[in-house]
Amino acid sequence: MIGIASDHGGFALKAELIKHLEDKGYELKDYGCFSEESCDYPDFAHKVTDAVLSGECDKGILLCGTGIGMSITANKVKGIRAALCGDCFSAEATRLHNDTNVLCLGARVTGPELAFKIADIFLGTEFSGDERHLRRIAKIEG
Ligand code: RB5
């Protein structure tokens, strides 16, 4: 299960991305927001980080206008490693190297087609498991 959430800035892209990923066979749980009415991105980021930490979701996707507010919020939660990605190389590298469990996207920065590709790569790439990357991740987690 993939948990997904946005604020109003990411709402429209979230709807398109849900459809894209469901068409690819992924199961998604939408944690809001549910309209373009102005809202606070941390409220929705925390719903997804909670779901990832509890095991309800394997990974999370968070969208806001820039992706920055969502990534700042998610990365303050212990056990969450969130990557704000605007390119395909980073989406692959962050799964291989950082074993990130949350993808952040900026809906006012990244167009739908690129966002779809980034999400496909992020969800389709396994962590390398290399010892050096495990050591570095352990240092993040403290
Ligand atoms: C909302 O206007 C905007 O600040 C938000 O979507 C996001 O870009 C914050 O980082």
Backbone and ligand atoms as CSV (ligand in chain L), in Angstrom:
chain,resi,resn,atom,element,x,y,z
A,1,MET,N,N,0.846,-1.203,0.000
A,1,MET,CA,C,0.000,0.000,0.000
A,1,MET,C,C,0.883,1.255,0.000
A,2,ILE,N,N,0.535,2.187,-0.854
A,2,ILE,CA,C,1.258,3.459,-0.917
A,2,ILE,C,C,0.351,4.542,-0.329
A,3,GLY,N,N,0.848,5.254,0.668
A,3,GLY,CA,C,0.102,6.371,1.243
A,3,GLY,C,C,0.433,7.644,0.480
A,4,ILE,N,N,-0.579,8.431,0.186
A,4,ILE,CA,C,-0.343,9.664,-0.580
A,4,ILE,C,C,-1.133,10.796,0.055
A,5,ALA,N,N,-0.552,11.982,0.073
A,5,ALA,CA,C,-1.257,13.143,0.619
A,5,ALA,C,C,-0.688,14.405,-0.015
A,6,SER,N,N,-1.466,15.453,0.078
A,6,SER,CA,C,-1.032,16.748,-0.453
A,6,SER,C,C,-1.672,17.854,0.367
A,7,ASP,N,N,-1.200,19.069,0.135
A,7,ASP,CA,C,-1.975,20.243,0.539
A,7,ASP,C,C,-2.729,20.718,-0.708
A,8,HIS,N,N,-3.325,21.912,-0.613
A,8,HIS,CA,C,-4.077,22.447,-1.755
A,8,HIS,C,C,-3.175,22.637,-2.981
A,9,GLY,N,N,-1.891,22.976,-2.758
A,9,GLY,CA,C,-0.966,23.213,-3.869
A,9,GLY,C,C,-0.658,21.951,-4.656
A,10,GLY,N,N,-0.788,20.807,-4.007
A,10,GLY,CA,C,-0.492,19.540,-4.683
A,10,GLY,C,C,-1.721,18.744,-5.029
A,11,PHE,N,N,-2.888,19.288,-4.702
A,11,PHE,CA,C,-4.145,18.529,-4.813
A,11,PHE,C,C,-4.411,18.013,-6.239
A,12,ALA,N,N,-4.280,18.884,-7.223
A,12,ALA,CA,C,-4.623,18.479,-8.600
A,12,ALA,C,C,-3.641,17.428,-9.110
A,13,LEU,N,N,-2.351,17.622,-8.864
A,13,LEU,CA,C,-1.366,16.635,-9.322
A,13,LEU,C,C,-1.543,15.320,-8.579
A,14,LYS,N,N,-1.913,15.400,-7.301
A,14,LYS,CA,C,-2.143,14.152,-6.546
A,14,LYS,C,C,-3.216,13.306,-7.224
A,15,ALA,N,N,-4.308,13.935,-7.643
A,15,ALA,CA,C,-5.402,13.187,-8.287
A,15,ALA,C,C,-4.904,12.511,-9.561
A,16,GLU,N,N,-4.117,13.243,-10.345
A,16,GLU,CA,C,-3.588,12.659,-11.594
A,16,GLU,C,C,-2.616,11.521,-11.302
A,17,LEU,N,N,-1.805,11.718,-10.262
A,17,LEU,CA,C,-0.797,10.706,-9.922
A,17,LEU,C,C,-1.457,9.438,-9.367
A,18,ILE,N,N,-2.506,9.605,-8.591
A,18,ILE,CA,C,-3.235,8.427,-8.084
A,18,ILE,C,C,-3.748,7.608,-9.265
A,19,LYS,N,N,-4.340,8.285,-10.227
A,19,LYS,CA,C,-4.884,7.572,-11.390
A,19,LYS,C,C,-3.754,6.860,-12.142
A,20,HIS,N,N,-2.677,7.565,-12.351
A,20,HIS,CA,C,-1.529,6.973,-13.062
A,20,HIS,C,C,-1.025,5.722,-12.343
A,21,LEU,N,N,-0.855,5.812,-11.042
A,21,LEU,CA,C,-0.273,4.680,-10.299
A,21,LEU,C,C,-1.280,3.531,-10.169
A,22,GLU,N,N,-2.552,3.865,-10.013
A,22,GLU,CA,C,-3.562,2.792,-9.962
A,22,GLU,C,C,-3.620,2.053,-11.300
A,23,ASP,N,N,-3.503,2.788,-12.376
A,23,ASP,CA,C,-3.479,2.150,-13.702
A,23,ASP,C,C,-2.288,1.209,-13.840
A,24,LYS,N,N,-1.224,1.502,-13.095
A,24,LYS,CA,C,-0.024,0.640,-13.126
A,24,LYS,C,C,-0.154,-0.538,-12.172
A,25,GLY,N,N,-1.232,-0.580,-11.392
A,25,GLY,CA,C,-1.464,-1.707,-10.499
A,25,GLY,C,C,-1.137,-1.463,-9.040
A,26,TYR,N,N,-0.694,-0.240,-8.705
A,26,TYR,CA,C,-0.410,0.055,-7.290
A,26,TYR,C,C,-1.702,0.294,-6.530
A,27,GLU,N,N,-1.685,-0.091,-5.248
A,27,GLU,CA,C,-2.795,0.244,-4.347
A,27,GLU,C,C,-2.406,1.490,-3.570
A,28,LEU,N,N,-3.297,2.477,-3.564
A,28,LEU,CA,C,-2.989,3.730,-2.878
A,28,LEU,C,C,-4.045,4.058,-1.844
A,29,LYS,N,N,-3.613,4.665,-0.761
A,29,LYS,CA,C,-4.556,5.209,0.211
A,29,LYS,C,C,-4.342,6.717,0.251
A,30,ASP,N,N,-5.411,7.458,-0.012
A,30,ASP,CA,C,-5.354,8.914,-0.076
A,30,ASP,C,C,-5.673,9.497,1.301
A,31,TYR,N,N,-4.698,10.159,1.887
A,31,TYR,CA,C,-4.861,10.746,3.229
A,31,TYR,C,C,-5.233,12.231,3.178
A,32,GLY,N,N,-5.701,12.706,2.028
A,32,GLY,CA,C,-6.115,14.099,1.906
A,32,GLY,C,C,-4.969,14.949,1.340
A,33,CYS,N,N,-5.203,16.230,1.166
A,33,CYS,CA,C,-6.455,16.932,1.410
A,33,CYS,C,C,-7.459,16.559,0.307
A,34,PHE,N,N,-8.690,16.972,0.487
A,34,PHE,CA,C,-9.730,16.529,-0.446
A,34,PHE,C,C,-10.392,17.672,-1.222
A,35,SER,N,N,-9.742,18.842,-1.229
A,35,SER,CA,C,-10.233,19.948,-2.057
A,35,SER,C,C,-9.080,20.938,-2.242
A,36,GLU,N,N,-9.320,21.964,-3.043
A,36,GLU,CA,C,-8.279,22.967,-3.264
A,36,GLU,C,C,-8.357,24.100,-2.247
A,37,GLU,N,N,-9.166,23.919,-1.231
A,37,GLU,CA,C,-9.248,24.913,-0.156
A,37,GLU,C,C,-7.905,24.952,0.589
A,38,SER,N,N,-7.474,26.148,0.925
A,38,SER,CA,C,-6.167,26.303,1.576
A,38,SER,C,C,-6.091,25.496,2.877
A,39,CYS,N,N,-4.991,24.799,3.058
A,39,CYS,CA,C,-4.813,23.971,4.265
A,39,CYS,C,C,-3.328,23.926,4.612
A,40,ASP,N,N,-3.001,23.258,5.692
A,40,ASP,CA,C,-1.623,23.254,6.206
A,40,ASP,C,C,-0.933,21.931,5.887
A,41,TYR,N,N,0.129,22.011,5.075
A,41,TYR,CA,C,0.778,20.768,4.623
A,41,TYR,C,C,1.273,19.859,5.754
A,42,PRO,N,N,1.722,20.383,6.918
A,42,PRO,CA,C,2.205,19.424,7.935
A,42,PRO,C,C,1.119,18.459,8.414
A,43,ASP,N,N,-0.134,18.924,8.435
A,43,ASP,CA,C,-1.225,18.045,8.895
A,43,ASP,C,C,-1.319,16.802,8.014
A,44,PHE,N,N,-1.092,16.984,6.727
A,44,PHE,CA,C,-1.239,15.867,5.784
A,44,PHE,C,C,0.048,15.059,5.675
A,45,ALA,N,N,1.182,15.745,5.820
A,45,ALA,CA,C,2.460,15.010,5.840
A,45,ALA,C,C,2.460,14.004,6.982
A,46,HIS,N,N,1.985,14.439,8.147
A,46,HIS,CA,C,2.034,13.558,9.322
A,46,HIS,C,C,1.105,12.350,9.187
A,47,LYS,N,N,0.016,12.498,8.479
A,47,LYS,CA,C,-0.863,11.331,8.269
A,47,LYS,C,C,-0.106,10.240,7.515
A,48,VAL,N,N,0.670,10.647,6.522
A,48,VAL,CA,C,1.413,9.659,5.728
A,48,VAL,C,C,2.636,9.138,6.485
A,49,THR,N,N,3.342,10.006,7.188
A,49,THR,CA,C,4.514,9.492,7.928
A,49,THR,C,C,4.054,8.521,9.017
A,50,ASP,N,N,2.940,8.804,9.663
A,50,ASP,CA,C,2.395,7.859,10.661
A,50,ASP,C,C,2.090,6.511,9.996
A,51,ALA,N,N,1.474,6.570,8.824
A,51,ALA,CA,C,1.076,5.329,8.130
A,51,ALA,C,C,2.300,4.519,7.713
A,52,VAL,N,N,3.366,5.197,7.309
A,52,VAL,CA,C,4.592,4.479,6.925
A,52,VAL,C,C,5.244,3.867,8.168
A,53,LEU,N,N,5.306,4.620,9.234
A,53,LEU,CA,C,5.964,4.109,10.448
A,53,LEU,C,C,5.180,2.955,11.074
A,54,SER,N,N,3.863,3.004,10.978
A,54,SER,CA,C,3.048,1.931,11.575
A,54,SER,C,C,3.050,0.669,10.711
A,55,GLY,N,N,3.493,0.802,9.469
A,55,GLY,CA,C,3.497,-0.344,8.566
A,55,GLY,C,C,2.213,-0.452,7.749
A,56,GLU,N,N,1.278,0.471,8.003
A,56,GLU,CA,C,0.036,0.489,7.215
A,56,GLU,C,C,0.355,0.724,5.729
A,57,CYS,N,N,1.396,1.521,5.484
A,57,CYS,CA,C,1.838,1.772,4.109
A,57,CYS,C,C,3.321,1.434,3.994
A,58,ASP,N,N,3.694,0.907,2.820
A,58,ASP,CA,C,5.101,0.562,2.581
A,58,ASP,C,C,5.919,1.815,2.281
A,59,LYS,N,N,5.295,2.719,1.552
A,59,LYS,CA,C,5.967,3.972,1.191
A,59,LYS,C,C,4.934,5.082,1.142
A,60,GLY,N,N,5.446,6.338,1.127
A,60,GLY,CA,C,4.556,7.487,1.048
A,60,GLY,C,C,4.943,8.422,-0.074
A,61,ILE,N,N,3.957,9.149,-0.544
A,61,ILE,CA,C,4.192,10.222,-1.527
A,61,ILE,C,C,3.491,11.468,-1.007
A,62,LEU,N,N,4.232,12.572,-0.967
A,62,LEU,CA,C,3.690,13.833,-0.454
A,62,LEU,C,C,3.878,14.923,-1.496
A,63,LEU,N,N,2.825,15.675,-1.735
A,63,LEU,CA,C,2.890,16.745,-2.727
A,63,LEU,C,C,2.445,18.064,-2.108
A,64,CYS,N,N,3.206,19.117,-2.374
A,64,CYS,CA,C,2.741,20.472,-2.079
A,64,CYS,C,C,3.204,21.345,-3.241
A,65,GLY,N,N,3.123,22.651,-3.105
A,65,GLY,CA,C,3.467,23.514,-4.232
A,65,GLY,C,C,4.899,23.295,-4.703
A,66,THR,N,N,5.816,23.351,-3.765
A,66,THR,CA,C,7.236,23.174,-4.089
A,66,THR,C,C,7.757,21.788,-3.720
A,67,GLY,N,N,7.064,21.091,-2.848
A,67,GLY,CA,C,7.572,19.840,-2.271
A,67,GLY,C,C,8.469,20.098,-1.066
A,68,ILE,N,N,8.827,21.349,-0.857
A,68,ILE,CA,C,9.807,21.665,0.197
A,68,ILE,C,C,9.183,21.562,1.590
A,69,GLY,N,N,7.999,22.144,1.756
A,69,GLY,CA,C,7.351,22.077,3.076
A,69,GLY,C,C,7.084,20.639,3.489
A,70,MET,N,N,6.643,19.846,2.527
A,70,MET,CA,C,6.386,18.426,2.818
A,70,MET,C,C,7.676,17.709,3.192
A,71,SER,N,N,8.763,18.003,2.483
A,71,SER,CA,C,10.004,17.276,2.772
A,71,SER,C,C,10.610,17.718,4.093
A,72,ILE,N,N,10.524,18.993,4.410
A,72,ILE,CA,C,11.027,19.450,5.721
A,72,ILE,C,C,10.257,18.740,6.826
A,73,THR,N,N,8.936,18.717,6.679
A,73,THR,CA,C,8.085,18.109,7.714
A,73,THR,C,C,8.387,16.619,7.852
A,74,ALA,N,N,8.407,15.919,6.750
A,74,ALA,CA,C,8.578,14.463,6.800
A,74,ALA,C,C,9.941,14.097,7.375
A,75,ASN,N,N,10.966,14.871,7.018
A,75,ASN,CA,C,12.320,14.523,7.471
A,75,ASN,C,C,12.567,14.828,8.945
A,76,LYS,N,N,11.629,15.508,9.591
A,76,LYS,CA,C,11.753,15.720,11.044
A,76,LYS,C,C,11.215,14.531,11.837
A,77,VAL,N,N,10.587,13.599,11.136
A,77,VAL,CA,C,9.999,12.438,11.817
A,77,VAL,C,C,11.026,11.308,11.830
A,78,LYS,N,N,11.376,10.840,13.019
A,78,LYS,CA,C,12.397,9.787,13.137
A,78,LYS,C,C,11.936,8.520,12.418
A,79,GLY,N,N,12.809,7.985,11.585
A,79,GLY,CA,C,12.464,6.775,10.836
A,79,GLY,C,C,11.996,7.074,9.431
A,80,ILE,N,N,11.691,8.346,9.180
A,80,ILE,CA,C,11.301,8.737,7.817
A,80,ILE,C,C,12.511,9.319,7.108
A,81,ARG,N,N,12.735,8.848,5.903
A,81,ARG,CA,C,13.754,9.432,5.028
A,81,ARG,C,C,13.013,9.847,3.754
A,82,ALA,N,N,12.836,11.163,3.616
A,82,ALA,CA,C,12.036,11.696,2.512
A,82,ALA,C,C,12.944,12.373,1.497
A,83,ALA,N,N,12.668,12.158,0.228
A,83,ALA,CA,C,13.450,12.781,-0.845
A,83,ALA,C,C,12.543,13.647,-1.708
A,84,LEU,N,N,12.911,14.909,-1.830
A,84,LEU,CA,C,12.241,15.798,-2.776
A,84,LEU,C,C,12.924,15.609,-4.122
A,85,CYS,N,N,12.197,15.085,-5.076
A,85,CYS,CA,C,12.791,14.778,-6.381
A,85,CYS,C,C,12.123,15.562,-7.502
A,86,GLY,N,N,12.967,16.129,-8.354
A,86,GLY,CA,C,12.473,16.808,-9.552
A,86,GLY,C,C,13.107,16.239,-10.808
A,87,ASP,N,N,13.806,15.112,-10.643
A,87,ASP,CA,C,14.432,14.466,-11.804
A,87,ASP,C,C,14.509,12.959,-11.569
A,88,CYS,N,N,14.659,12.229,-12.668
A,88,CYS,CA,C,14.623,10.755,-12.605
A,88,CYS,C,C,15.893,10.176,-11.985
A,89,PHE,N,N,17.036,10.807,-12.242
A,89,PHE,CA,C,18.286,10.301,-11.680
A,89,PHE,C,C,18.212,10.294,-10.152
A,90,SER,N,N,17.739,11.384,-9.587
A,90,SER,CA,C,17.654,11.474,-8.115
A,90,SER,C,C,16.667,10.460,-7.567
A,91,ALA,N,N,15.569,10.248,-8.281
A,91,ALA,CA,C,14.551,9.300,-7.804
A,91,ALA,C,C,15.145,7.895,-7.695
A,92,GLU,N,N,15.968,7.524,-8.667
A,92,GLU,CA,C,16.603,6.200,-8.616
A,92,GLU,C,C,17.702,6.163,-7.555
A,93,ALA,N,N,18.546,7.198,-7.553
A,93,ALA,CA,C,19.696,7.207,-6.635
A,93,ALA,C,C,19.245,7.225,-5.176
A,94,THR,N,N,18.176,7.937,-4.886
A,94,THR,CA,C,17.765,8.025,-3.484
A,94,THR,C,C,17.194,6.707,-2.968
A,95,ARG,N,N,16.615,5.917,-3.848
A,95,ARG,CA,C,16.171,4.581,-3.415
A,95,ARG,C,C,17.385,3.659,-3.257
A,96,LEU,N,N,18.305,3.702,-4.208
A,96,LEU,CA,C,19.474,2.826,-4.152
A,96,LEU,C,C,20.378,3.145,-2.967
A,97,HIS,N,N,20.565,4.436,-2.690
A,97,HIS,CA,C,21.570,4.850,-1.706
A,97,HIS,C,C,20.981,5.176,-0.333
A,98,ASN,N,N,19.821,5.845,-0.312
A,98,ASN,CA,C,19.282,6.362,0.961
A,98,ASN,C,C,18.144,5.515,1.509
A,99,ASP,N,N,17.689,4.542,0.742
A,99,ASP,CA,C,16.516,3.737,1.134
A,99,ASP,C,C,15.391,4.646,1.634
A,100,THR,N,N,15.121,5.684,0.872
A,100,THR,CA,C,14.072,6.631,1.264
A,100,THR,C,C,12.707,5.951,1.241
A,101,ASN,N,N,11.879,6.335,2.206
A,101,ASN,CA,C,10.545,5.730,2.289
A,101,ASN,C,C,9.424,6.711,1.939
A,102,VAL,N,N,9.786,7.952,1.670
A,102,VAL,CA,C,8.784,8.943,1.254
A,102,VAL,C,C,9.345,9.749,0.081
A,103,LEU,N,N,8.530,9.902,-0.943
A,103,LEU,CA,C,8.858,10.753,-2.100
A,103,LEU,C,C,8.064,12.051,-1.985
A,104,CYS,N,N,8.748,13.171,-2.144
A,104,CYS,CA,C,8.060,14.469,-2.161
A,104,CYS,C,C,8.154,15.067,-3.559
A,105,LEU,N,N,7.056,15.656,-3.986
A,105,LEU,CA,C,6.992,16.270,-5.312
A,105,LEU,C,C,6.452,17.683,-5.198
A,106,GLY,N,N,6.965,18.572,-6.023
A,106,GLY,CA,C,6.495,19.955,-6.063
A,106,GLY,C,C,5.603,20.157,-7.267
A,107,ALA,N,N,4.317,20.304,-7.006
A,107,ALA,CA,C,3.346,20.359,-8.104
A,107,ALA,C,C,3.438,21.650,-8.917
A,108,ARG,N,N,4.013,22.702,-8.317
A,108,ARG,CA,C,4.163,23.961,-9.061
A,108,ARG,C,C,5.522,24.021,-9.756
A,109,VAL,N,N,6.290,22.952,-9.626
A,109,VAL,CA,C,7.646,22.913,-10.174
A,109,VAL,C,C,7.775,21.815,-11.228
A,110,THR,N,N,7.185,20.670,-10.936
A,110,THR,CA,C,7.358,19.466,-11.755
A,110,THR,C,C,6.041,19.142,-12.454
A,111,GLY,N,N,6.076,19.052,-13.765
A,111,GLY,CA,C,4.864,18.759,-14.535
A,111,GLY,C,C,4.418,17.316,-14.359
A,112,PRO,N,N,3.174,17.036,-14.731
A,112,PRO,CA,C,2.610,15.711,-14.487
A,112,PRO,C,C,3.394,14.559,-15.111
A,113,GLU,N,N,3.815,14.693,-16.357
A,113,GLU,CA,C,4.483,13.552,-17.012
A,113,GLU,C,C,5.795,13.214,-16.320
A,114,LEU,N,N,6.544,14.246,-15.956
A,114,LEU,CA,C,7.806,14.004,-15.243
A,114,LEU,C,C,7.525,13.454,-13.847
A,115,ALA,N,N,6.503,13.988,-13.188
A,115,ALA,CA,C,6.149,13.486,-11.849
A,115,ALA,C,C,5.781,12.005,-11.913
A,116,PHE,N,N,5.062,11.606,-12.948
A,116,PHE,CA,C,4.682,10.189,-13.095
A,116,PHE,C,C,5.941,9.323,-13.216
A,117,LYS,N,N,6.875,9.765,-14.050
A,117,LYS,CA,C,8.122,8.989,-14.261
A,117,LYS,C,C,8.920,8.892,-12.972
A,118,ILE,N,N,9.005,10.011,-12.271
A,118,ILE,CA,C,9.755,10.034,-11.006
A,118,ILE,C,C,9.124,9.051,-10.022
A,119,ALA,N,N,7.805,9.076,-9.925
A,119,ALA,CA,C,7.113,8.167,-8.990
A,119,ALA,C,C,7.311,6.715,-9.418
A,120,ASP,N,N,7.222,6.438,-10.717
A,120,ASP,CA,C,7.426,5.061,-11.214
A,120,ASP,C,C,8.811,4.558,-10.815
A,121,ILE,N,N,9.803,5.398,-11.015
A,121,ILE,CA,C,11.183,4.995,-10.704
A,121,ILE,C,C,11.354,4.817,-9.199
A,122,PHE,N,N,10.849,5.769,-8.449
A,122,PHE,CA,C,10.982,5.703,-6.980
A,122,PHE,C,C,10.355,4.412,-6.451
A,123,LEU,N,N,9.146,4.123,-6.900
A,123,LEU,CA,C,8.441,2.938,-6.372
A,123,LEU,C,C,8.998,1.637,-6.940
A,124,GLY,N,N,9.640,1.722,-8.089
A,124,GLY,CA,C,10.115,0.509,-8.747
A,124,GLY,C,C,11.570,0.169,-8.470
A,125,THR,N,N,12.245,0.970,-7.666
A,125,THR,CA,C,13.672,0.741,-7.404
A,125,THR,C,C,13.873,0.252,-5.979
A,126,GLU,N,N,14.560,-0.880,-5.860
A,126,GLU,CA,C,14.871,-1.433,-4.526
A,126,GLU,C,C,16.142,-0.796,-3.978
A,127,PHE,N,N,16.229,-0.721,-2.670
A,127,PHE,CA,C,17.463,-0.283,-1.997
A,127,PHE,C,C,18.588,-1.247,-2.357
A,128,SER,N,N,19.778,-0.722,-2.592
A,128,SER,CA,C,20.906,-1.587,-2.986
A,128,SER,C,C,21.311,-2.544,-1.879
A,129,GLY,N,N,21.144,-2.124,-0.631
A,129,GLY,CA,C,21.559,-2.963,0.501
A,129,GLY,C,C,23.054,-2.942,0.751
A,130,ASP,N,N,23.788,-2.129,0.006
A,130,ASP,CA,C,25.257,-2.084,0.168
A,130,ASP,C,C,25.629,-1.673,1.589
A,131,GLU,N,N,26.704,-2.283,2.066
A,131,GLU,CA,C,27.151,-2.054,3.448
A,131,GLU,C,C,27.412,-0.568,3.699
A,132,ARG,N,N,28.033,0.101,2.720
A,132,ARG,CA,C,28.369,1.518,2.955
A,132,ARG,C,C,27.112,2.370,3.086
A,133,HIS,N,N,26.092,2.010,2.338
A,133,HIS,CA,C,24.843,2.783,2.435
A,133,HIS,C,C,24.115,2.469,3.733
A,134,LEU,N,N,24.143,1.213,4.140
A,134,LEU,CA,C,23.535,0.839,5.432
A,134,LEU,C,C,24.225,1.582,6.572
A,135,ARG,N,N,25.559,1.675,6.496
A,135,ARG,CA,C,26.325,2.368,7.545
A,135,ARG,C,C,25.914,3.843,7.610
A,136,ARG,N,N,25.770,4.464,6.448
A,136,ARG,CA,C,25.421,5.902,6.419
A,136,ARG,C,C,24.000,6.130,6.919
A,137,ILE,N,N,23.094,5.249,6.539
A,137,ILE,CA,C,21.704,5.382,7.000
A,137,ILE,C,C,21.649,5.206,8.514
A,138,ALA,N,N,22.428,4.274,9.031
A,138,ALA,CA,C,22.458,4.061,10.488
A,138,ALA,C,C,22.936,5.335,11.184
A,139,LYS,N,N,23.859,6.046,10.561
A,139,LYS,CA,C,24.351,7.304,11.168
A,139,LYS,C,C,23.277,8.393,11.145
A,140,ILE,N,N,22.410,8.364,10.147
A,140,ILE,CA,C,21.291,9.330,10.110
A,140,ILE,C,C,20.339,9.026,11.261
A,141,GLU,N,N,20.031,7.752,11.406
A,141,GLU,CA,C,18.996,7.368,12.379
A,141,GLU,C,C,19.492,7.522,13.815
A,142,GLY,N,N,20.806,7.478,14.005
A,142,GLY,CA,C,21.387,7.740,15.337
A,142,GLY,C,C,21.185,6.615,16.349
L,1,RB5,C1,C,1.148,26.696,-0.240
L,1,RB5,O1,O,0.858,27.948,-0.760
L,1,RB5,C2,C,2.619,26.407,-0.342
L,1,RB5,O2,O,3.317,27.170,0.572
L,1,RB5,C3,C,2.871,24.930,-0.123
L,1,RB5,O3,O,2.152,24.185,-1.051
L,1,RB5,C4,C,4.302,24.463,-0.247
L,1,RB5,O4,O,4.891,24.912,-1.428
L,1,RB5,C5,C,5.152,24.684,0.917
L,1,RB5,O5,O,6.325,24.324,0.970
